[in-house]
Amino acid sequence: MIDIHCHILPDLDDGSDSLETSLKMAEMAIEDGVTHVIATPHANNHYPFASKLVRSRRDELQAKVGERLLIGTGCDFHLSYENFEALREEPAQFALNQKTYLLVEFANFSVPASLDQTLHQIQLLGLQPIITHPERNPLIRSDWERLWRWLHQGCFVQITAQSLSGGFGERAQTAAETLLDSNAIHFIASDAHNLTSRPLRLRPVYELVAERKGDEIAQALFEENPRAVFEGCALPYLPVPPDLKASRAQKESGRRKRFWFF
């Protein structure tokens, strides 16, 4: 398996707090059957992204782990004006493994009306946006049509493994199951931050997905698509996005029912 979203590098954000913790997270991943990870420290107002420092910490950890676990770098890119201006200057430094995919994280308290255009501008920079853990964002899960629209625009979706197993609560779990059953997921990643509450483990959820959707889908979400990201290639698994017209019709039907009863 390949994990494209984890906070395994030490002393960069709210993830690993030391090289010792990072080494233990790496050993946990290896034991779980993970062969590659992309270390994605936060890039936001609280944790400014310093690409040279990130790569230095990556080199230090890679030297300790050896070839048992291949470590790439990228970031958990918070969509803000300042970040976007930095992205325009040097897109590759933020990209996953410095290739063509970018993890994009939205705020939980607002989804700007201009977001469609911003995502398009990211694509014009030669990057392919991967929307991170929408199942954990209350604004997105309250209106799936937004996400369906971004999928039709050419964006991809990554959910957190622990969401499917209930680690982020019932609402996130229900939303993750909705996305999985709607064929609206391209990647499942750990978003690991530590050894306990948010560990770097994927195997239990791989088995859950395989049981629910079949081995081929599980392999696509945990190995084949993530490998394409690591290598900067086109995704081999591209599910058909949910139908926008059907979604709008369903929403309108719900509005009419509420009007009728109230």
N, C-alpha and C positions, 0 to 999 in steps of 0.2 A: 504494500500500500504506500501511497505518497500523500503527504500532508502539506497542503499549500498555504496554510494559515496557522501559525503558532508563535508564541512569544517565548521562545526558548533561549534567546541570548541574554546574558546577565547584565543587570544594572543599566537598562536602557529605558524601561517603562515600568508598568505594574505587573510585568511578567516575572521571569526568573530573577531572584534577588542576589544570586552569586554564581560563580563558575561551578561550584560544587552542585548547586541545584540544577544547573543546566546539564551537567554530566549525568545526573540521576534521571532527568527528563529524557535525555538521549538514550540511556540504557532502557528505560521504560518503553520508549518507542521501538527500539530494536527487538526487545522481548515480545512486543505486540505484533511484529511482522512488518513494521514500517521500514522502508529502505531509503527514502528521500524525505527531507522536510525543507520547506522554505520558511526561514525565520522572518517574521513580519512584525517588527516593533511598531508601536503606534506612531503616526505622524499627525499630531494635532496640537492644539494650543498648550496643552499640559506637557507634552513630550515632543519637542521639536526633533525633526528627523535629520540626522547627521550621517550621510551615507558612508563616509570614510571610517567613522567610528564603528558603524554597524558591521562593515566588512572586516575590520580589525578584530572585533569580538567573534565574528564568525570564523576567521582564520584560527584564532586561539582555540575555540571549541573543536573545530575540525581536526586540528593537530592532536588533540587529546582523544578524540573518538576514532580516528583513522578512517578506513574505507568501509567500515561496517554501516555507517549512516552518512549519506551525502547531504550536505547542508548548503542550500542556496539562500539568497537574501532578497528582500523586497520590503514592503511596509503595509501597514493597515492604514490606508490613506483616507483621512477624514476630509470630506468635501467642504472646503471653506475657500473664501476668496484668496487668502494668503497662500494656501497650499496650491490652489489652481494656478496662480501666477508663477510659483516655483516650478510647477509641473510643466508649464509652457516653456520655461527656460531650459530644462533638462529632463525630458520625460523618462529616459532610461533609468535614472537613479532610483526612481520610485517603483519601477516595474518589477514583477515577480521574476526572480533570477535574471534581472536586467534584460528581459526579452520583450514580449508584446502584451502581456496581460497585467491589469492593475486591479488590486482589491480596492473597492470603493465603499466607504462606510458613511451612512447618513445619521444625522442627529435624530434623537427620539422625540424631540419636541416640535419639529417643523419639517415640512417637505415643500421647498419653494416651488412656485409655479414655473420658474425658469429651469427646473431641473432637467427636463427633457432636452433642452438646448445645451445645457452644460455637459450632459452625457454625450451628446453628439459632438461637441467640441473636443472632448477627450478622444473620441474615435478619430477625429480629424488629425489629432496629434500622432496617430499611428498606434494607439493603445486600445485594447479591448477590455471594457469595464466588466468587472465581476462584482456584483452587488452582494455584500457580505451580510450574513444572518438576518434576512428580512423577517424571518419568523419571530425574531426577538424585538422587532420594532413595532410598537403598538399602532403607529400611524399607518404603516404599510399593511399590516394584517387587518386593519379596519376597512381597507378598500383595495382588494386584490387587483382591481382593474389597472391601477397605476403600475403595478409590477408586470402585469401582462403586457402593458404598453411598452415598457422598457425591454421586455423580452423580444417583442416584435421589432423593436428598434435595433436589435442586435446585441443587447447586453446579456450577460450570463448570471447565474445565481449560485451562491455557495451557502449552505446551511451548516450550523454547528452540530456535530455528532451528538453531543449531550442533549440537544433540544429534542431529538427523536427518542431518547431514552428517559426523558422527564427531568433532566438535571436543571433545566431553566424554568420549570413550572408547567402547569397544565395548559395554559394558553399558548406558550411557545411550542409545546409538544403537539397540540392540536393543529396549530398553524404549520408546523413542519410536516405532519402527516398529510395535511391538505396539499402542500406543495409537492410532496412525493407522489401522491395519488393523482395529481394533476400533470405529472411529467414536466414539472417546472423547475427541476434542479439539475445542475451540471456538475456540482462538486459537493462532497461532504468532507469537512475538515475538522480538526480538533479545537482550534482557537485556544490551545492549551496555554495556561498562565503559571501553573505550579504543579506540585506533586499530589495534591489532595483534592481540593474542590474542583479544579479544572485541569485534570491530568492529560498527558499526551497518549491517549488510548483511543483506538479506532475499531479494533477487532469486534467487540460486543455489538456495536452498531452496524458494522459490516454484516454480521450474521443476521441481525434484525431486518436489514434491508433485503438481504438475500431471501429470507423467509417470506417477506411481504411482497417483493417485486421480482424475485428471481435472481440467480447468480449473475446473469449477463448485465443486469442493471447495476447490481452492487459492484461488479468489477469496473464498469464504466465510471461510476461516481467516485470510487476510492482509488482507482489505479490508472485506467486508460486516459481519461480526461485530465487528471492531475499530471500525468507524465507529459502530455502534450503541452501543458502550461510550463512545466519545468524546462522543456526543450524549445519552447516558443513555436509550436506547430499548431495547425488547425485541429480543433476538437474532433475526435472520431465519433463521439456520441452527441447528437444534436436532436433532442426531442422537439416535437412540434409544439410551439407555445399554445396555451389555452386561447380559445377563440374570443376575440374582443367583442364582436357583435353579440354573441351569446351571453357574455358577461354583462354587457350593458342592458340587454333585454331582461336578464334575471334581476338586475338591480332595479330597473324601472317597474317590474312586476311587484317587487317588494314594496316600492314606494306607493303603488296604487293600493295594495292591500292595507298598508298602514293608514292611508287616507280613508279607505272604506270603513275601517273599524273605528277610527277615532274622529 
